[in-house]
Amino acid sequence: RLSDYAWGAGALAYLYRHLGVATRAGSKGICGCLTLLQAWIYEYFPLFRPSQLPQSPDAPRASSWISPRLPGVDDARQRLAHYRQLLDDLSADDVTWTPYGRDGHTYIPRSLFTGPIRFSDIAERYDSARCLRQFGYRQIIPRAMMVPHDQYRPASGISYIVFWDQWVNQLWDNVAAHRLDLNFASRSCEHPSEIVEEYVDWFLTRSHPRITHPTDGVPQPRPLLVHHVSYDFLLLFQI
């Protein structure tokens, strides 16, 4: 039954779990499908892209990127500070909001799935309403995330265990009932970074608008386009 397994969803669930683990103060590394994370960065953020080879449409997208040659290890701190500053200075025009085209979800309907995605005993919440701009739609405030029935973290390890109700296990097979209706949830946007007016306030209560720590220096102000004044400091990290 290997061909019946949702390998893409499994790899994504495993990566999401370890991205969460990596944010903890005691973590010293990260695991998961980092090729997937790296390819995602290249698709959305042109500032960080290496060179790309021409490729046939049916070939894996990630294989087209040429791995960049990084400077020596001695420059690691400088590179880190440089990349942090680039992220803090991002404007809406520095992001490729629809790298797969505005109709990508029509070719892969499960892109609009909403519910837990699983790998073995790992189940991570996924909500396509949190990344509507990648479908060419205006970003709205998403509904509250589905929560597990119970969860706990053993004192002897860095992992944690969650328990879902039995009916949750049936969501993946019921695509029609758990597929986001874009026409109901939002509307097509003219500008790729368009959001509802209330989204900024919602986002700022749940994320960090800047990466650079205040003690590392205050970023210099830069000129803003009028329609970017409300959006320009938002990043894509709500996905």
Order of alpha helices (4+ residues) and beta strands (2+ residues): alpha-alpha-alpha-alpha-beta-beta-beta-beta-alpha-alpha
